[in-house]
């Protein structure tokens, strides 16, 4: 009895499988994505052309490999194009995604005082995605900073107050969804790094706080590739706030060039963290009703960081910032 065995019919591969294979083809066969491939990948993710299982595999493979500056820059380029933000003039792009754990969010008082001087600032964040932290969004009502829901509200807030906050969910809901996968994945994904590079309004300067030293140079090179003027620090708690009792290394990009400088610690003694975070104390310091040793160092230093990003020398920036805080009422 003759039997005919026919081969399996060809199975169509999902288009995104190619990029998972690039990252995950084993120790000898895998490689990183090119800038163009990373841009294509992020476009597919943002356009919901990727299955959930593929997205999870991709994020964890990239996390294991540690993303390159070409990959982050390609992702950021795709997000900027997909966001289609209007042309709104802004001086400082201020990503705020880490949340505070040890100290008050003095960076918000620095941002408010800069705004009072006419420096326009866009704050953006992704809400309370990690346990046991205090996030910018929680302090917006206390400090009368507008929590905007769209770019029109951002434009009005920048015009009226020179400062605005917008949540990631309002200008890139897909990235917000991925950020919220952390409790499921168990580790941070590359999106936690990417959001600091977004600079959706193409501000004159972008401030970035990168906690892990290995990623600081990667972000500097990615910013250079994107053509941004940027300052990157290891800020207190992961936020854009100069640590008063530590040396602060600045990695910058300016007009396509890379630069680096170190600001010495503002005090030799280690300053103790507060026993609790009380919004009333934050307001009292802003109103100069009480003194706070840490705040009196961190706030002007963080203001100086912004001035440095806008083109002042270190000495000019520190002098101007200290005068602003001393004269503030």
N, C-alpha and C positions, 0 to 999 in steps of 0.2 A: 504494500500500500504506500503510494507516494504522497508525501505531505509537503506542502510549500510553506516555508517560514518566511514571512515578510519582515523587513526591517521596520523599526519604530519610525513613525512619521516625524518629520522635523518639528521640534518644539521651539516656538518663537520666544526668544529671550527678551526680558524687560529691558528697555533702554538704559535704566539706571544701574543695571547689574554690572555694566562695563566699569563703572567708577568704583563700585564695591570691590571688584576684582583687582583693580589697580592697587588699592590699598591692602587687600587681604590675600594676595596670591602666594603667601608663604615668605619665609625668610629671604630667599634668593630671588623670588619673582616679583615681589611687591615694590612699589615706589610711591613717592608723593605726587600729588596733583600739580600740574602746571597752573600758572595764573589763569589762562584761558579755560582750562578744564574746571577749575574751582568756580569761576564765574558761571559756567554752564550748569554745574551741579547745583549751585545756590538758586539759580533761576528755576530749575526743575522743582526744587523743594518749595520755593515760594509760590509756584503755580500749581501745587498739589499734584504733581506728576510722579510722586514717589509713594510707594506703599509703606505702611507703618513699620513692618518688619525690616524693610530696607533702610529706613531712616535710622532705626535703632542700631542696626549693624554698622551703618556708615559712621554714625557719631562715635561709637565705641572704638571702631578701628582707627579713626582719626585721633581720638583721645589717646589711644595706645601709642600711635606713631609720634605724637606731638606735632601739631600743625605748624607749617612753615610760614614765613612771612608772605610768600607768593600765594599760598592758599588763603590766608586771612585777607589779603588785599583783594583777591579775586572774589571772595564772598562779599566783602564790603562794597565793592563796585556794583555787584548785582543788586544788593539790597538798596543802595542809593537810587539806582535806576528804577527799581520796582516801587519804591516809596513815592516817587514823583512829588517830592515836596516842592512847594512854590519857592520863588526867589525872594527870601526874606533876609535882609541884612542883619548879621549878628556878629559880635566881636568874639565871644567865647563859647565854644561847645563844651558842656560840662556833664559828661556821663556820670551817673550816680546809681550803681547797681550792687555794691557790696553790702551796704548797711553797716551800722556801727555796733560795737559790742562792749568796748572798754571805756570810751570817752564820748562826750557830747558831740553832736554834729556841728562843730565850730565852723566848718567849711560853709555852712548855710549863712552864717552871719557875715563871713567874708564875702560871699556872693551878693548878699543884700547891700552891703556897704559899697561894693563896686558898682552895683546898679544905681545907687544913690548918686554916684559920680558920673552917671551917664554911660557906663560900660554895659553893653547889652549882653545878656547871658541866657543861653538855652540849657536848662537842666532836663535830663531824661533818665528814666529808670524803669524797672520791671516789677515793682511791688515786693511784697514780703514772701520771697521764694525760699528762704533758708531760716531755720529755727533760731531763736535766741538772739535776734538782732533787731536794731531799730533802723527803720528805713526813712529816706527823705520824705516819702509821701505822707508819713505820719506827722511830720512837723510843718507841712505846708500851711494848714489852717492857722496854726499857732503863730507863724511868721508872716501871714498875709501874702503868701506867694501863690499865684494863680495856678491851679491844677487844670490844665487845658485838655480839651477832648478832641481838638482838631487844629489844623494849621491856621485857620482863621482866628481862633481864640488866641493862639500863640502870637500871631501878628499884632493883635490888639493889646495883649499884655506887654509885649516888648515895646510898643509905642507908648503905653501909659506908664509902665513901671520899669522898663528896661530889663525885666527878668520874667521868665516863664518856665513852667514845668510841663512836660507832656509824657504820658506813660507809653511804654513800648507797644502795648496792646492797641494803641490808637493810630500808630503809624506803621507797625509791622506785626500784626497779630500772629503770624506764623512763627516768628521768632519768640514771641511771648509764650506760645504754646510749647515750644521746644525747651525754653528756660524752665518751665514748670514740670518737665520730665525728670528733673534731678532726683526727686524722691523715688522714682521708678528705676532709674539707671544706677543710682548709688554713687555716681561720680559727676563732677561738672563736665559739661560738654564744651566743644569749641565755641559754641554760641556765647558762653559766658565771657570769653575773650573778645569775640567779634563785636559785641554790642558797644564796647569801649571805642571802637574804630569807626562807628557809623557816621558821626558828624553829618547828620542829614541835611542841615542848612548850609554846609560848607563854610563854617565860621572862619574868621581870620586866624584863630588859634584854637586847637583842641587840647584840653587837659585830660590826661589819662593816668589813672592809678593802677598799677599792676603789682600785685603782691609777690608773685613768684619771680625771683631774679632771672630765671631762664627765659621767661616770656618778655622781659622788658626790651631786650635788643630786637626780638622778633617784631614787637609792636613798633619800635622805632623804624626798622627797615620797611615794614608794611606801610607806615605813614609816609615814608619817603616815596615808595612806589606809587602811592595814591596822590602824591603831590600836595600833601597837607603840611601846614606848619603846626607842630605838636610839641608838647612837653610831657614827658613820662616820668613819674616818680613812684616810689613805694610809699603810698600815703597811709596815714593812720587808719587802721581798720579796713584798708582797701579802698577808701574814698580819697578824693582829691583834697587832701589836707596835709600840710607839712607837719611832720612829727617834731614837736618842740624839743624833745630830749634825745634826738638822734641826728647824726649826719644825714643830709638829704642829697642823694645823687640825682641830678637831672639829666635825662637823655632827651635831646631835642632834634627836631628837623626844621630847617628854615631855608626856604628857597632852593630846595632840592639837596641841601647839604646836611650832614649829620654833625652834631656837636654834643659835648658832655661837660658838665661842671658839678662840683660838689659844694653844697652849702653846709657849713659846720653847725653842729647842734647849738641851740639857743640857750641852753643851760647845761651845766656839768652834772647836776643832780637828776636822778630819775624821779619824775613827778608821778605821784600816786593817782590811780584812777578813782573816780568818784564811787561812792557806795551805791548810788542809784542815779538814774537818768530822770530828772524832773523838768518838764517843760517850763515851769515857772522860773527856774534858775536860768534857763536859756534866755528868757525874756528879760529877766532882771539884769543879766550881763549886757544884753543889747541896749537896755535903757541906762546903763552905767549906774545902776542902783547898788550893785554889789561888785566886788572885784573877784576875779578868778585867775590865779597865777598861770594856769595852763592856757586858758583862753587868751590872755593878754600877750602870749607868745605865739600861739598857733594862728590866731586870726590875722594879724598883720603879715605873718610869714606866708600865709596862703594867698592873701591879697597880692603880695610881692610876686608870688609864683605866676599869677595871672598877668601882672604888669610885665614880667620877664617874657612871657609868651607874646605880648603885644609889642615887643621890640625894645623895651628899656634894658639897660645894663643891670647887673645884679645890684650894684650899689645904688643906682637910681631907684630901682624897684623897692628895695628895702627901706630907703629913706622916705620915699613917697608913701608907702604903705603904713609905716609907723606913725607918720604925721596924721594920716587919715584916721587911724584908730584912736590916737591920742585926742584929736579934736572932735571926734564923733560924740554927739549928744543924743 
